Amino acid sequence: MFWLIFFGWWLCLTHKSTGIVQCISIIGIPVEMTNFEITAIALWLVGRRVVSVEEARLSSLLRSPHNVESLARLAQLPV
């Protein structure tokens, strides 16, 4: 609750307003979409974790049972 009351609400509001301003130009649209994704993390930080791209891909592969070939390529083992 401490995070939400003292930091989360204004950080979330800042990311939302920055995202709306960045919608004005075409160049700012990818950054704007990232700002809108960050708002949920900024509002309620508990239970969220920022990870590298490689770690995120690996965890998504491990969650799906249909990616045996992809896991074998990742581990460089013959299928």
N, C-alpha and C positions, 0 to 999 in steps of 0.2 A: 504494500500500500504506500510505503514511503516513496518509492520510485514513481508511482502513478501520480501522486499528489504534487510532489516537488519538481519532478523532471519530465515525466512521461507526457503529460498533456501539452506542455508548451513545445516540446521537441516534436511531437506528432503534428501539432498545428503548424510549426515551422516547415516541416517536410511537405505537408499538404499545400501550403501557400506557395512554397518554392516550386512545387510540381505544377501548380496552376499557372504560374508566371512562365515557366519553361515551355508550356504548351503553345505559347505565342509563336515561337519559331519552329521550323521543321527540324533544325539541328538539335533542339533541346528535347524532342519527344522521347528518345531512348533513356535519357537521364531522368526525365519526368516519370516514366514508368517505374524506374528504380526507386525514385523518391516515394511513390505511392506504395511500393512493396515494403519499404523501410518503415513506413508509418506504424504498421502493426508491431514491429520489433521495438520501435521507439516508445510506443504507448505502454506495452507490457513486456518488459525485458525478461522476466522470469521464464525459464524453460527454453529459451532460444539460444542458438549458438551459431556463430559465423565460422564456416569451414572453407577449406580450399576447394577448387573445382574438382580436383582429382579425388578427394575424399568424398565429395557429394556424388560423383559418378560411381565410385566403388560401392557406396552404401545403397544407391538405387539399384545397382546390379545385384547386390546381395539380397535385396528385398523381393526381387522378381524371380520366380522359379523357372521362367522361360529363357533365361539368359545364360545357359550352361556354356554355349559356344563362346560368348563374350567373356565369361569368366576364365575359360581355358586360354583364350588369346591374351587376356590380361596377365595371367600367370605364366604364359608362354609354355603351356603344356599341350601335347597332342590330344585331340579329342577322340 
